[in-house]
Each structure stands twice: as C-alpha cells, then as structure tokens.
C-alpha cells in the first residue's frame, strides 16, 4: 500500500498528500479505531509525504494535542500544511499557525450555521493570508441552501460570503486572499 501511495505521490499531477491525520471522535461508531494504531499510521503517512516533498492536508478531530505533538516532532516548521475542515476554537488555529508558519486553515460551510460559534470566532481571528475555503463535499451544505442533501465545491462562494460578513470586509477581499493562498499552498 505504501508503495502505491508513493507511486501516486510521484505523479506530476499530485500536489499534496491528504487528508491524513488523527480522528478520536466516536462518529460513526463502527469506524473508530485504536488511537495508538492511528498514531503509527499517521507517522508513516507523514514520512511518505515528506519523502516525496509534498504539502500535507491534515484531518484532526478531537485529537488536537496528539496531532500537533506528532507533527512538531516530524514535520519541518516551514512545510506547507492545510488544516482541513477546521472546527475548533481560534486558540487552536492560532497555535497551529504559530507552530507551522506556512500553514493554512480551511473553513467549511459550517461557518454559515448560527450555532457554530467556534468557527465564527476562528473566521474572525485567523489572518486572511492563512485562510482556505472548503465545502468538505458532500457533507456540509451551507445553511441558506434549501432542498439539497449534499454540498459541492461551487458552494464555497457561500463560505467566502459568510467569512466576509463575519470579518466586516468585502467578499472580493476574501476571494482575492483565498485565491493567492491556494496558489501558495498547492502551487496551482
């Protein structure tokens, strides 16, 4: 399996490895796995990405301390990292950004929900030049979209719109920053 991953990592169209990481949540219960085993696999995945000199897309759910600890041990500070689907408090986002200065925080359509106060606070707190937009397709359908069960990448504009509202800035400012951030992160 690792050889297959490396073969894909060396393909000229591959821009990053991810999403990889730790998930200590109990959702869905039938998919939970041993935390120690997850750590072993995460370390191996990090090694593969570093060997291939590719950016990382990190999944972290209910495992902030272990994720950061392992990454600080293994990943160079200046490595490009995308913290995928970030839902934690702004303090966690800022800690991660400080530990890895070339990292970005991905916010999803969760930011469009009135009860997502952590995500709202994070959208206001992180520097605009460290933000990426996501839909986490097909899972997070923006709040104002009615009658659709699944999201799609075209809905990222609604994420940008809500972030602009929360920050009190123009939508074009968010879009310009995210476009530049995407180029920096993924080289595209």
C-alpha positions as a Markdown table, in Angstrom:
| # | Residue | x | y | z |
|---|---|---|---|---|
| 1 | Unk | 0.0 | 0.0 | 0.0 |
| 2 | Unk | 2.8 | 2.4 | 0.9 |
| 3 | Unk | 4.5 | 1.8 | -2.5 |
| 4 | Unk | 1.2 | 2.5 | -4.3 |
| 5 | Unk | 0.9 | 5.8 | -2.3 |
| 6 | Unk | 4.5 | 6.7 | -3.3 |
| 7 | Unk | 3.7 | 5.9 | -6.9 |
| 8 | Unk | 0.8 | 8.3 | -6.7 |
| 9 | Unk | 2.8 | 10.9 | -4.8 |
| 10 | Unk | 5.4 | 10.9 | -7.6 |
| 11 | Unk | 2.8 | 11.5 | -10.3 |
| 12 | Unk | 3.2 | 15.0 | -11.8 |
| 13 | Unk | -0.4 | 16.0 | -11.1 |
| 14 | Unk | -0.2 | 15.1 | -7.4 |
| 15 | Unk | 0.0 | 18.4 | -5.4 |
| 16 | Unk | -0.3 | 17.1 | -1.8 |
| 17 | Unk | -0.9 | 14.1 | 0.5 |
| 18 | Unk | -4.2 | 14.2 | 2.4 |
| 19 | Unk | -6.3 | 14.1 | 4.1 |
| 20 | Unk | -4.3 | 12.3 | 6.7 |
| 21 | Unk | -4.3 | 12.6 | 10.5 |
| 22 | Unk | -6.0 | 11.5 | 13.7 |
| 23 | Unk | -9.7 | 11.1 | 14.4 |
| 24 | Unk | -10.6 | 10.3 | 18.0 |
| 25 | Unk | -14.3 | 11.1 | 17.6 |
| 26 | Unk | -16.9 | 8.4 | 18.1 |
| 27 | Unk | -18.7 | 9.2 | 14.8 |
| 28 | Unk | -19.6 | 6.9 | 13.2 |
| 29 | Unk | -19.0 | 4.4 | 16.0 |
| 30 | Unk | -18.4 | 1.5 | 13.6 |
| 31 | Unk | -15.4 | 3.3 | 12.1 |
| 32 | Unk | -13.5 | 4.2 | 15.3 |
| 33 | Unk | -10.0 | 2.7 | 15.6 |
| 34 | Unk | -7.3 | 2.4 | 18.2 |
| 35 | Unk | -5.6 | 5.7 | 18.9 |
| 36 | Unk | -2.2 | 4.1 | 19.1 |
| 37 | Unk | -2.6 | 2.5 | 15.7 |
| 38 | Unk | -3.8 | 5.8 | 14.3 |
| 39 | Unk | -0.6 | 7.4 | 15.5 |
| 40 | Unk | 1.6 | 4.8 | 13.9 |
| 41 | Unk | -0.2 | 5.1 | 10.6 |
| 42 | Unk | -0.2 | 8.9 | 10.8 |
| 43 | Unk | 3.6 | 8.9 | 11.3 |
| 44 | Unk | 4.1 | 6.6 | 8.3 |
| 45 | Unk | 1.9 | 8.8 | 6.2 |
| 46 | Unk | 3.8 | 11.9 | 7.2 |
| 47 | Unk | 7.1 | 10.2 | 6.3 |
| 48 | Unk | 5.8 | 9.4 | 2.9 |
| 49 | Unk | 4.7 | 13.0 | 2.2 |
| 50 | Unk | 8.0 | 14.4 | 3.5 |
| 51 | Unk | 10.0 | 11.9 | 1.4 |
| 52 | Unk | 8.0 | 13.0 | -1.7 |
| 53 | Unk | 8.4 | 16.6 | -0.7 |
| 54 | Unk | 4.6 | 17.2 | -0.9 |
| 55 | Unk | 2.4 | 19.5 | 1.2 |
| 56 | Unk | 0.1 | 18.0 | 3.8 |
| 57 | Unk | -3.6 | 18.1 | 4.2 |
| 58 | Unk | -4.3 | 17.3 | 7.8 |
| 59 | Unk | -7.5 | 15.9 | 9.3 |
| 60 | Unk | -7.8 | 16.3 | 13.0 |
| 61 | Unk | -10.9 | 15.6 | 15.0 |
| 62 | Unk | -10.8 | 15.5 | 18.8 |
| 63 | Unk | -7.1 | 14.8 | 18.6 |
| 64 | Unk | -5.5 | 18.3 | 18.7 |
| 65 | Unk | -2.8 | 17.6 | 21.2 |
| 66 | Unk | -1.6 | 14.4 | 19.7 |
| 67 | Unk | -1.7 | 15.7 | 16.1 |
| 68 | Unk | 0.3 | 18.8 | 17.0 |
| 69 | Unk | 2.8 | 16.8 | 19.0 |
| 70 | Unk | 3.5 | 14.3 | 16.3 |
| 71 | Unk | 3.7 | 17.0 | 13.6 |
| 72 | Unk | 6.1 | 19.1 | 15.7 |
| 73 | Unk | 8.3 | 16.1 | 16.1 |
| 74 | Unk | 8.3 | 15.1 | 12.5 |
| 75 | Unk | 7.4 | 18.0 | 10.1 |
| 76 | Unk | 9.7 | 20.9 | 9.4 |
| 77 | Unk | 8.3 | 24.2 | 10.6 |
| 78 | Unk | 8.2 | 25.7 | 7.1 |
| 79 | Unk | 6.4 | 22.8 | 5.5 |
| 80 | Unk | 3.2 | 23.7 | 3.6 |
| 81 | Unk | 0.2 | 22.4 | 5.6 |
| 82 | Unk | -3.6 | 22.7 | 5.1 |
| 83 | Unk | -5.6 | 22.1 | 8.2 |
| 84 | Unk | -8.6 | 20.6 | 6.6 |
| 85 | Unk | -12.2 | 21.3 | 7.9 |
| 86 | Unk | -11.1 | 23.2 | 10.9 |
| 87 | Unk | -13.9 | 23.4 | 13.5 |
| 88 | Unk | -12.0 | 24.1 | 16.7 |
| 89 | Unk | -11.6 | 27.3 | 18.7 |
| 90 | Unk | -9.5 | 30.2 | 17.4 |
| 91 | Unk | -6.8 | 29.5 | 20.0 |
| 92 | Unk | -6.1 | 26.0 | 18.5 |
| 93 | Unk | -6.0 | 27.5 | 15.0 |
| 94 | Unk | -3.5 | 30.3 | 16.1 |
| 95 | Unk | -1.4 | 27.7 | 18.0 |
| 96 | Unk | -1.2 | 25.6 | 14.8 |
| 97 | Unk | -0.4 | 28.6 | 12.6 |
| 98 | Unk | 2.4 | 29.7 | 15.0 |
| 99 | Unk | 3.9 | 26.2 | 15.1 |
| 100 | Unk | 3.8 | 26.0 | 11.3 |
| 101 | Unk | 4.2 | 29.4 | 9.7 |
| 102 | Unk | 3.5 | 28.1 | 6.1 |
| 103 | Unk | 0.2 | 26.5 | 7.1 |
| 104 | Unk | -3.4 | 27.4 | 6.2 |
| 105 | Unk | -6.7 | 26.9 | 8.0 |
| 106 | Unk | -9.6 | 25.5 | 5.9 |
| 107 | Unk | -13.0 | 26.7 | 6.9 |
| 108 | Unk | -16.2 | 24.9 | 5.6 |
| 109 | Unk | -19.8 | 25.8 | 5.2 |
| 110 | Unk | -20.1 | 25.1 | 9.0 |
| 111 | Unk | -19.3 | 28.8 | 9.3 |
| 112 | Unk | -22.8 | 29.5 | 7.8 |
| 113 | Unk | -24.6 | 28.0 | 10.8 |
| 114 | Unk | -25.6 | 30.4 | 13.6 |
| 115 | Unk | -24.6 | 27.9 | 16.3 |
| 116 | Unk | -21.0 | 27.4 | 15.0 |
| 117 | Unk | -19.5 | 29.9 | 17.4 |
| 118 | Unk | -16.0 | 28.4 | 17.4 |
| 119 | Unk | -15.9 | 28.5 | 13.6 |
| 120 | Unk | -17.2 | 32.1 | 13.6 |
| 121 | Unk | -14.5 | 33.2 | 16.1 |
| 122 | Unk | -11.8 | 31.4 | 14.1 |
| 123 | Unk | -13.0 | 33.1 | 10.9 |
| 124 | Unk | -12.5 | 36.4 | 12.6 |
| 125 | Unk | -9.2 | 35.6 | 14.4 |
| 126 | Unk | -7.0 | 34.0 | 11.8 |
| 127 | Unk | -5.1 | 36.2 | 9.4 |
| 128 | Unk | -6.7 | 36.4 | 6.0 |
| 129 | Unk | -3.5 | 35.3 | 4.3 |
| 130 | Unk | -3.8 | 32.0 | 6.1 |
| 131 | Unk | -7.3 | 31.1 | 5.1 |
| 132 | Unk | -8.6 | 28.5 | 2.7 |
| 133 | Unk | -12.2 | 27.8 | 1.7 |
| 134 | Unk | -13.7 | 24.3 | 1.7 |
| 135 | Unk | -17.1 | 22.7 | 1.4 |
| 136 | Unk | -16.0 | 19.3 | 2.7 |
| 137 | Unk | -18.1 | 17.9 | -0.1 |
| 138 | Unk | -20.5 | 16.2 | 0.2 |
| 139 | Unk | -21.1 | 16.8 | 4.0 |
| 140 | Unk | -21.6 | 20.5 | 4.9 |
| 141 | Unk | -24.4 | 22.1 | 3.0 |
| 142 | Unk | -24.5 | 25.8 | 3.7 |
| 143 | Unk | -27.3 | 27.0 | 5.9 |
| 144 | Unk | -29.1 | 29.0 | 3.3 |
| 145 | Unk | -29.2 | 26.2 | 0.7 |
| 146 | Unk | -32.5 | 24.5 | 0.9 |
| 147 | Unk | -33.6 | 21.2 | -0.6 |
| 148 | Unk | -30.2 | 19.8 | -1.2 |
| 149 | Unk | -28.8 | 16.8 | 0.7 |
| 150 | Unk | -25.2 | 17.2 | -0.5 |
| 151 | Unk | -22.8 | 20.0 | -1.0 |
| 152 | Unk | -20.5 | 20.6 | -3.9 |
| 153 | Unk | -17.4 | 22.8 | -4.5 |
| 154 | Unk | -19.5 | 25.5 | -6.1 |
| 155 | Unk | -20.9 | 26.3 | -2.7 |
| 156 | Unk | -17.5 | 27.6 | -1.4 |
| 157 | Unk | -18.7 | 31.0 | -2.5 |
| 158 | Unk | -21.2 | 30.9 | 0.3 |
| 159 | Unk | -18.4 | 30.1 | 2.8 |
| 160 | Unk | -16.5 | 33.1 | 1.5 |
| 161 | Unk | -19.6 | 35.3 | 1.7 |
| 162 | Unk | -20.2 | 34.4 | 5.4 |
| 163 | Unk | -16.5 | 34.9 | 6.3 |
| 164 | Unk | -16.6 | 38.4 | 4.7 |
| 165 | Unk | -19.7 | 39.2 | 6.8 |
| 166 | Unk | -18.1 | 38.0 | 10.0 |
| 167 | Unk | -14.9 | 40.0 | 9.3 |
| 168 | Unk | -16.8 | 43.1 | 8.1 |
| 169 | Unk | -15.0 | 43.1 | 4.8 |
| 170 | Unk | -15.9 | 42.9 | 1.1 |
| 171 | Unk | -16.4 | 39.4 | -0.5 |
| 172 | Unk | -13.8 | 40.3 | -3.2 |
| 173 | Unk | -11.2 | 40.8 | -0.5 |
| 174 | Unk | -11.8 | 37.3 | 0.9 |
| 175 | Unk | -11.8 | 35.8 | -2.6 |
| 176 | Unk | -8.6 | 37.5 | -3.6 |
| 177 | Unk | -6.8 | 36.4 | -0.5 |
| 178 | Unk | -8.0 | 32.8 | -0.8 |
| 179 | Unk | -7.0 | 32.6 | -4.5 |
| 180 | Unk | -3.5 | 33.7 | -3.5 |
| 181 | Unk | -3.4 | 31.3 | -0.5 |
| 182 | Unk | -4.4 | 28.4 | -2.8 |
| 183 | Unk | -1.6 | 29.3 | -5.2 |
| 184 | Unk | 0.9 | 29.4 | -2.3 |
| 185 | Unk | -0.3 | 26.2 | -0.7 |
| 186 | Unk | -0.7 | 24.0 | -3.7 |
| 187 | Unk | 1.4 | 25.7 | -6.3 |
| 188 | Unk | -1.6 | 25.9 | -8.7 |
